[in-house]
């Protein structure tokens, strides 16, 4: 069967698919499988799909979309999983803006019910030169073991209490200020559900190279694959020899996307030079800083996020936690300056003012 896709989701970007696609009727129900579906309903909220270039496109009833089977466990979004089995004509749901598709099991009222999808088939590719032998399309990569991180660049980690806690804003502000100082900065997102938006934000602010876990072959991360995804991304960015990688951890440190497993990985933690923690309120700030210190043996360098939007939250952090509180939106220069100072302290030498 041949179809013409109206929209191809960013989760498939590594495959560089054409709009005209071949479909198979046998569905491979594993994470990473690429499928085509027809949209069955219209929505008034959460009704966009990110394309392979990172552009948000409006989705409407009747559209044929191409996405990836995967899992999601989002506090402020949808929870869902890869179907145990599936056949052409079955109903599935769109679980996120990046094109992850599965069986929705719960939804946050703020985003409403998900798009209902009719499964049209498994996307086929023809990787052999001049070959007519079809292969089920997948974004997954061969398992070659856990990569070594013996020459990892310095890592500046931005994590938070939960999704929507200001992590991307903080990461982008730091990238911008360090880039302005002449440092070669790379950007990475190591956990979450497939979406280009956050790493593109870091690229817009000056990161020379960006990667996320989808580039490593995963539509989303879980405790079982997070360390592998993280190491693949760090190894992928290392050959360009950046001065540091600014890393955003999607979701929160108490979530289900594997943040804790990455922080506990000795190879990753050995490269951490700075830890920025973002929170929405004082309770989230207090609990997160305590959790990182006592469970992961990691010291937070600065707190940011909505908790620092005014002096009330900043005063709590400074007095109760004895930590700097810097709002990334209101004082990006101060946040970037602190990052530069911490990196200089670790390197033992003055950071350059400019680089040719």
C-alpha positions as CSV (number, residue, x, y, z in Angstrom):
1,X,0.0,0.0,0.0
2,X,1.2,3.5,-0.9
3,X,0.1,6.6,1.0
4,X,1.0,10.3,1.0
5,X,1.6,11.7,4.5
6,X,0.2,15.1,5.3
7,X,2.6,15.5,8.3
8,X,5.7,13.6,9.4
9,X,6.6,14.0,13.1
10,X,9.9,15.1,14.4
11,X,10.4,11.8,16.2
12,X,11.2,10.2,12.8
13,X,13.7,12.8,11.7
14,X,16.7,10.5,11.6
15,X,15.1,8.4,8.9
16,X,14.6,11.4,6.5
17,X,11.3,10.0,5.2
18,X,9.6,11.2,2.0
19,X,5.9,12.1,2.1
20,X,5.1,9.3,-0.3
21,X,5.5,6.1,1.7
22,X,5.0,2.3,1.4
23,X,3.1,0.6,4.2
24,X,3.0,-2.9,5.4
25,X,0.1,-4.6,7.2
26,X,2.2,-6.4,9.8
27,X,2.7,-4.1,12.7
28,X,5.9,-4.4,14.8
29,X,4.7,-3.4,18.3
30,X,8.0,-2.3,19.7
31,X,9.2,1.0,20.9
32,X,10.6,3.0,17.9
33,X,8.5,1.4,15.2
34,X,7.4,4.0,12.6
35,X,3.7,3.9,11.7
36,X,1.2,5.9,9.7
37,X,-2.2,6.8,11.1
38,X,-5.3,8.8,10.1
39,X,-6.5,11.5,12.5
40,X,-10.2,10.8,13.5
41,X,-11.1,13.9,15.5
42,X,-10.5,17.6,15.9
43,X,-9.2,19.2,19.1
44,X,-9.3,22.8,20.5
45,X,-6.2,22.3,22.8
46,X,-2.9,20.5,22.4
47,X,-3.6,20.1,18.7
48,X,-0.2,20.5,17.0
49,X,2.5,18.2,15.7
50,X,6.2,19.1,15.5
51,X,7.6,18.3,12.0
52,X,11.1,17.1,11.2
53,X,12.4,20.7,11.1
54,X,11.0,21.6,14.5
55,X,8.1,23.6,13.1
56,X,4.7,23.2,14.9
57,X,1.9,22.3,12.5
58,X,-1.8,22.2,13.2
59,X,-3.4,18.8,13.1
60,X,-7.0,18.3,11.9
61,X,-9.4,15.4,11.3
62,X,-8.5,13.4,8.2
63,X,-4.8,14.2,8.3
64,X,-2.4,11.2,7.6
65,X,0.4,11.5,10.1
66,X,3.6,9.5,10.5
67,X,4.9,8.9,14.0
68,X,6.7,6.5,16.3
69,X,5.3,3.9,18.7
70,X,6.5,4.8,22.2
71,X,5.7,5.4,25.9
72,X,4.9,8.5,27.9
73,X,4.3,9.2,31.6
74,X,3.8,13.0,31.8
75,X,2.4,14.7,34.9
76,X,1.0,17.6,32.9
77,X,0.2,15.6,29.7
78,X,-0.7,12.0,28.7
79,X,0.2,8.6,30.1
80,X,0.4,5.8,27.5
81,X,2.3,2.8,26.2
82,X,3.2,0.8,23.1
83,X,0.3,-1.5,22.3
84,X,0.9,-5.2,23.0
85,X,-0.4,-6.0,19.6
86,X,-2.0,-4.1,16.8
87,X,-3.5,-4.5,13.4
88,X,-4.5,-2.2,10.5
89,X,-7.7,-0.4,11.5
90,X,-7.0,-0.4,15.2
91,X,-7.4,2.8,17.2
92,X,-4.3,4.4,18.9
93,X,-3.7,7.9,20.3
94,X,-1.2,10.7,19.8
95,X,0.7,10.9,23.1
96,X,2.8,14.0,22.5
97,X,3.7,16.9,20.1
98,X,6.7,15.1,18.8
99,X,4.7,12.3,17.3
100,X,4.9,9.5,19.9
101,X,1.9,7.2,19.3
102,X,0.5,4.5,21.6
103,X,-2.4,3.5,23.9
104,X,-3.4,6.4,26.1
105,X,-4.3,5.3,29.7
106,X,-4.8,8.7,31.4
107,X,-4.8,12.4,30.5
108,X,-4.3,15.7,32.3
109,X,-7.5,17.8,32.0
110,X,-5.4,20.8,30.9
111,X,-4.6,19.1,27.6
112,X,-8.0,17.3,27.1
113,X,-8.5,13.9,25.5
114,X,-5.8,13.0,22.9
115,X,-6.1,12.8,19.1
116,X,-7.8,9.5,18.1
117,X,-5.9,7.7,15.3
118,X,-6.7,4.9,12.9
119,X,-3.7,2.8,12.3
120,X,-3.0,2.6,8.6
121,X,0.1,0.4,8.6
122,X,3.8,0.0,9.4
123,X,6.1,2.4,7.4
124,X,8.5,0.4,5.1
125,X,12.0,1.4,4.0
126,X,14.2,-0.1,1.4
127,X,17.8,0.2,2.8
128,X,19.5,-2.1,0.3
129,X,20.9,-0.4,-2.8
130,X,18.4,-1.0,-5.7
131,X,16.7,-3.5,-3.5
132,X,12.9,-4.1,-3.4
133,X,13.1,-5.9,-0.1
134,X,11.1,-3.9,2.5
135,X,12.2,-3.4,6.1
136,X,9.9,-2.2,8.9
137,X,11.0,1.4,9.6
138,X,12.3,2.1,13.1
139,X,14.3,4.8,14.8
140,X,16.0,2.3,17.1
141,X,19.7,1.7,16.8
142,X,21.7,-1.6,17.1
143,X,22.7,-2.5,20.6
144,X,26.5,-2.3,20.7
145,X,26.8,-2.1,24.5
146,X,27.2,0.8,26.9
147,X,29.6,3.5,25.4
148,X,32.6,4.5,27.5
149,X,32.9,8.1,28.6
150,X,36.6,8.3,29.2
151,X,37.0,11.6,27.3
152,X,33.7,13.3,28.1
153,X,33.5,17.1,28.0
154,X,32.5,19.0,31.2
155,X,28.8,18.7,31.9
156,X,26.6,21.5,33.2
157,X,23.3,19.8,34.3
158,X,20.0,21.6,34.4
159,X,17.3,19.5,36.2
160,X,14.1,20.4,38.0
161,X,11.2,19.4,40.2
162,X,8.9,18.5,37.3
163,X,8.1,19.4,33.8
164,X,7.4,23.1,33.1
165,X,9.7,24.2,35.9
166,X,11.9,26.5,33.8
167,X,14.7,24.1,32.8
168,X,14.7,25.1,29.1
169,X,14.7,28.8,29.9
170,X,17.7,28.3,32.3
171,X,19.6,26.1,29.9
172,X,19.2,28.5,27.0
173,X,20.2,31.5,29.1
174,X,23.4,29.8,30.2
175,X,24.2,28.7,26.6
176,X,23.7,32.3,25.5
177,X,26.0,33.8,28.1
178,X,28.7,31.3,27.8
179,X,28.6,31.5,24.0
180,X,28.9,35.3,24.4
181,X,32.1,34.7,26.4
182,X,33.6,32.8,23.6
183,X,33.1,29.2,24.8
184,X,32.3,26.3,22.5
185,X,29.0,25.1,24.0
186,X,27.0,22.1,22.9
187,X,23.5,21.4,24.1
188,X,21.8,18.1,25.0
189,X,18.5,16.8,26.3
190,X,18.9,13.4,28.0
191,X,15.5,12.5,29.2
192,X,11.8,13.0,28.4
193,X,9.6,12.3,25.4
194,X,10.7,13.1,21.8
195,X,10.5,16.8,20.9
196,X,13.0,19.0,19.1
197,X,11.8,22.2,20.6
198,X,14.1,22.2,23.7
199,X,17.4,21.5,21.9
200,X,16.4,23.9,19.1
201,X,16.0,26.6,21.8
202,X,19.6,25.9,22.9
203,X,20.8,26.0,19.3
204,X,19.0,29.3,18.8
205,X,20.8,30.7,21.8
206,X,24.2,29.7,20.5
207,X,24.9,26.0,21.1
208,X,27.0,24.9,18.1
209,X,25.9,21.2,18.2
210,X,22.7,19.8,19.8
211,X,21.5,16.2,20.3
212,X,18.8,14.4,22.3
213,X,17.8,10.9,23.2
214,X,15.8,10.5,20.0
215,X,19.1,11.0,18.1
216,X,20.3,8.0,20.2
217,X,17.4,5.9,19.0
218,X,14.7,6.3,21.7
219,X,11.3,8.0,21.4
220,X,11.3,8.4,25.2
221,X,13.4,7.5,28.1
222,X,12.7,5.2,31.1
223,X,15.0,4.0,33.9
224,X,16.0,1.0,31.8
225,X,17.3,2.9,28.8
226,X,18.2,6.3,30.1
227,X,21.8,5.7,30.9
228,X,22.4,4.2,27.5
229,X,20.7,7.1,25.8
230,X,22.7,9.6,27.8
231,X,26.0,8.1,27.1
232,X,25.2,7.8,23.4
233,X,24.3,11.5,23.3
234,X,27.4,12.6,25.2
235,X,29.6,10.4,22.9
236,X,27.9,11.9,19.9
237,X,28.7,15.5,21.0
238,X,32.3,14.8,22.2
239,X,34.1,14.6,18.8
240,X,33.6,18.3,18.2
241,X,35.5,19.0,21.5
242,X,33.2,21.5,23.1
243,X,34.3,23.3,26.2
244,X,31.2,21.9,27.9
245,X,27.8,20.4,27.2
246,X,24.8,22.1,28.7
247,X,22.4,19.2,29.6
248,X,18.7,19.5,30.2
249,X,17.0,16.7,32.0
250,X,13.4,16.5,30.8
251,X,10.6,16.0,33.4
252,X,11.7,16.0,37.1
253,X,14.1,14.3,39.4
254,X,11.2,12.3,40.8
255,X,9.7,11.3,37.5
256,X,9.7,8.1,35.5
257,X,12.1,9.1,32.7
258,X,15.4,7.9,34.2
259,X,16.8,11.2,35.5
260,X,17.9,9.5,38.8
261,X,19.6,6.6,37.0
262,X,21.7,9.1,34.9
263,X,22.7,11.1,37.9
264,X,23.8,7.9,39.6
265,X,25.9,6.7,36.7
266,X,29.5,7.0,37.7
267,X,30.7,7.9,34.2
268,X,28.2,10.8,33.9
269,X,28.5,12.1,37.5
270,X,32.3,12.2,37.1
271,X,31.9,14.8,34.4
272,X,29.4,17.1,36.1
273,X,31.0,20.5,36.9
274,X,27.8,22.4,37.8
275,X,24.2,21.6,38.8
276,X,21.4,24.0,38.2
277,X,18.1,23.1,39.9
278,X,14.7,24.6,38.8
279,X,11.5,24.5,40.8
280,X,8.1,26.0,40.8
281,X,7.7,26.7,44.5
282,X,9.6,26.6,47.8
283,X,8.6,23.1,48.7
284,X,9.8,21.8,45.3
285,X,13.1,23.7,45.8
286,X,13.6,22.4,49.3
287,X,12.8,18.8,48.5
288,X,14.8,18.7,45.3
289,X,17.9,20.2,46.8
290,X,17.7,17.7,49.7
291,X,17.1,14.8,47.4
292,X,20.0,15.6,45.1
293,X,22.3,16.1,48.1
294,X,21.3,13.0,50.2
295,X,20.4,10.4,47.6
296,X,22.7,11.3,44.7
297,X,25.6,13.0,46.6
298,X,25.3,16.1,44.3
299,X,25.6,19.7,45.4
300,X,23.3,22.2,43.7
301,X,25.1,25.4,42.7
302,X,22.1,27.6,42.0
303,X,18.3,27.5,42.1
304,X,16.3,29.0,39.3
305,X,12.8,28.6,37.8
306,X,9.4,30.1,38.7
307,X,10.3,29.9,42.5
308,X,12.7,32.8,41.8
309,X,10.2,35.0,40.0
310,X,10.1,37.4,42.9
311,X,11.9,38.2,46.1
312,X,9.7,36.0,48.3
313,X,11.0,32.8,46.7
314,X,14.5,34.1,46.3
315,X,14.7,35.0,49.9
316,X,13.5,31.5,51.0
317,X,16.2,29.8,48.9
318,X,19.0,32.1,50.1
319,X,18.0,32.0,53.8
320,X,16.8,28.4,54.1
321,X,18.9,26.6,51.6
322,X,22.0,28.8,51.7
323,X,22.1,28.9,47.9
324,X,22.1,31.5,45.2
325,X,18.7,32.1,43.6
326,X,18.8,33.5,40.1
327,X,15.9,34.0,37.7
328,X,16.9,33.0,34.2
329,X,14.4,35.2,32.5
330,X,15.1,38.3,34.6
331,X,18.8,38.0,35.0
332,X,20.3,35.7,32.4
333,X,23.7,37.5,32.7
334,X,24.0,36.7,36.4
335,X,23.2,33.0,35.8
336,X,25.6,32.8,32.9
337,X,28.3,34.6,34.9
338,X,27.9,32.2,37.8
339,X,28.3,29.3,35.4
340,X,31.5,30.8,34.0
341,X,32.9,31.3,37.5
342,X,32.1,27.7,38.5
343,X,33.6,26.3,35.3
344,X,36.7,28.5,35.7
345,X,37.1,27.2,39.3
346,X,37.0,23.6,38.1
347,X,39.3,24.2,35.1
348,X,41.9,26.0,37.2
349,X,42.4,28.6,34.5
350,X,40.8,31.7,33.3
351,X,38.1,31.3,30.7
352,X,38.8,33.1,27.4
353,X,37.0,36.4,26.6
354,X,36.8,35.4,22.9
355,X,37.6,32.6,20.6
356,X,38.5,32.7,17.0
